[in-house]
Amino acid sequence: MKIFGKELTTTRIQKARKVLRWLFGLFIVGLPLYFKAVEYNFLYLFGSMPSLESLENPKIPTASELYTSDGVLLGRYYKENRSPVTYDEIPPKMILALLATEDVRFYEHSGIDLIATVSVFWYIAKGDKRGGSTLTQQLAKNLFKTREADAKGLLGHVPLINTFISKTKEWITAINLESSFSKDEILTMYLNTVDFGSNAFGIKTASKTFFKKMPHELTVDESAILIGLLKAPTFYSPLKNPENAFRRRNTVLAQMVKYDFLTQSEYEQASQKPISVNYTVENAETGAGTYFRSVVNTYMEKWCAENGYDLYADGLKIYTTIDSRIQKHGEDALAEHLKYLQKEFYKHWQGADPWTDRRNNPLPNYIANTIKTLPVYKVLAKKYANKKDSIEIALNQKKKMRVFSWNGERDTLFSSIDSLKYYKHYLHASQMSMDPISGYIKSWVGGINYKYFQYDHVQQAKRQPGSTFKVFVYAAAIDEGGYSPCDRLVDKYTIIRYKEDGKDKVWSPHNADWNFTGESMTLRYAIGCSINTIAAQLTEKIGWETVAKYAKKMGITSELKAVPSIGLGSNNVSLYEMVGAYGTFVNKGIWTEPTFITRIEQKGRVIMSAKPQKRGAMSEESAFLMTHMLKGGLQEPGGTSGRLYRYNILGGNEIGGKTGTSSGHADGWYMGITKDLVSGVWVGGDDLSIHFRTSDIGEGSKLALPIFGLFLEKVYADSSLNITKGAFPAPEVKINKPYWCPTPRKLVKDSTDVEDTEL
């Protein structure tokens, strides 16, 4: 017998057999040694392998979810947008589509399909690049990133060898996974981890992204579309390449028929359907509670850093105090009034630029100075080496852009200068509502549109609160100064002399109409009609330091300058602080920290429960008297809350409230209390120089109060909330001070509330 021209003798045959036996023995002994060397990273040649602990508890990056108090998903935080499902939530047809397409012998092998592995070489020889990896091997690669740089050893950088080592790691990991989990568990993990494209990781997110459905609601053709995406998410995208998606879907359906997972009639029906998707992408700039979600994001990043969690991968469930229905009512009320108010603002300025000083003189170079503070200017300054002419040309170059308007987004041709001018004409607003007893925040509306204006005006912004700050004067006077609502002071020209920084100073406050009645009036009438001279005199009598002290006791954390004008709102504070402070009156004198998270869970285990701070700020009697005082805005003749009678919120209902307007009509405020909610509203320009010029439209009763009225109308009309009209709870203590004190008709004034805080 000859082979390759050589005669095979018995001796040669024996030698060949000996060599083959030696090679086979070497293979039998060497292969396990090689696998063990890879598994234990012998001499650091092969790189790290997943540990036993990580195999038994695989780390699947999972989005954290933000829920309202009524169970509505408000938002998600993720690097990979993923929400795990259980095996029972996956439609059976989807599992069959996956098996038919990716690993039909899945339930027969133990992690490695030898038939599929060997057949790869056959297909490669034919020019077909199909893979031979089982679902378990693919899961190993997805979970443990066996091919990334930090998993490579010394040999991992050698071409071809590195590929074989990576494949070996996937084999070992797949076998270990099969020994640790059931087949159903592996299938579930696989469908929870795979990338379907469009930033949709896992079957649940993919179902919601492409079809706005939960997985169990998917039809067989929809399941086939998603399984088809696994081969190449972009190439087979039903959005970008619907023709490719159509062909791939039908290939998946045909595979199901091939393995008797689908009947021919079912195939014909499903394969003829056109590609139809209902594409929905989660966006931090859209939806409800956008400003609130951003606030929670900041809070949670800090909390996670302090407590060792990853907000974007640890699958936290964050339960908030926000009620989705009350939140919507707040957003709708604010938008409804701001649409009207913006028209009035344009009409008021009649095309002129609204940036002026408090005496309504135009501010020179306002736009030129403002744009220098923006990122676009800094980029251009660097690009053109601070050459002013080049920067100015670039700033005035027009380009296509989409801008905000109250009638919807619109496309236009604007330069950077045009854009700045356009947006500086807009009024802004914020609204917050809180349960005064628990301190739970129920609505948080930080602005008019988060996509275009991301600055939060609830907590981040601090502005002069005007007359809404007078409550701290009256609270201090009643609780510490011995005053009652029926005590009287004379509305008169007042001169207050004081020292500041060692210097003698003088301040003379004026009323909104610049007139002084010379009449004696009760404190309740004075706060109800927002008489500045009375508040100023009372501040002098009890001490401006005392006013500051009570403001701090009631939750004002901003820096307060103790000066005579403190009671008229000369210090900057946030709406968040003010709402918390007003809650003290309804909560019997106990200040409760405004709270927006009730608990945080992970895998059903509570890892944080909210414990709002509480402290006594005043006696229950004083709190009751202050509630009675605040009702004066509606009950006293000419009270500044009188416009609330235009809204369907009274009729057996008790409401207390206070308007506020800063000097120059730059800020309009309204703070309102009911038995169930304490709410605050702020309206103003982007900065102090943008404002109305007159009180006929530029004061708090016209800027902010209508939002409160509209908001309460919507809340009371919503029967699902179980928030009803009614009286404030009766005090549980004896009220020793007189508080019912009729006001003479001759004292009736027009409702105005403009402050004079300039010293």
Buried (B, 14 or more C-beta within 10 A) or exposed (E): EEEEEEEEEEEEEEEEEEEEEEEEEEEEEEEEEBBEBBBEBEEEBBBBBBEEEEBEEBEBBBBBBBBBBEEBEBBBBBBBBBBBBEBEBBBEBBBBBBBBBBBBEBEEBEBBBEEBBEBBEEBEEEEEEEEBBBBBBBBBBBBBEBBEEEBBBEBBEEEEEBEEBBBBBBBBBBBBBBEBBEBBEBBBBBBBBBBBBBBBBBBBBBBBBBBEBBBBEBBBBBBBBBBBBBBEBEEBBBBEBBEBBBEBBBBBBBBBBEEEBBEEEBBEEBBEBEBEBEEEEBEBEEEBBBBBBBBBBEBBBEBBEEEEBBBBBBBBBBBBBBBBBBBBBBBBBBBBBBEEBBEBBBEBBEEEBBBBEBEEEEBEEBBEEBBEEBEBBEEBBEEBEEEEEBBBEBBEEEEEBEBBEBEEEEEBEBBBBBBBBBBBBBBBBBBBBBBBBBBBBBBBBBBBBBEBBBEBBBBBBBBBBBBBBBBBBBBBBBBBBEBBBBBEBBBEEBEBEBEEEEEEEEBEBBBBEEEBBEBEBBBBBBBBBBBBBBBBBBBBEBBBEBBBBBBBBBBBEEEBEBBBBBBBBBBBBBBBBBBBBBBBBBBBBBBBBBBBBBEBBBEEEEBBEBEBEEEEBBBBBBBBBBBBBBBBBBBBBBBBBBBBEEBEBEEEBBBBBBBBBBBBBBBBBBBBBBBBBBBBBBBBBBBBBBBBBEBEBBBBBBBBBBBBBBBBBBBBEBEEBEBEBEEBEEBEEEBEBEBEBEBEEEBBBEBBBBBBBEB
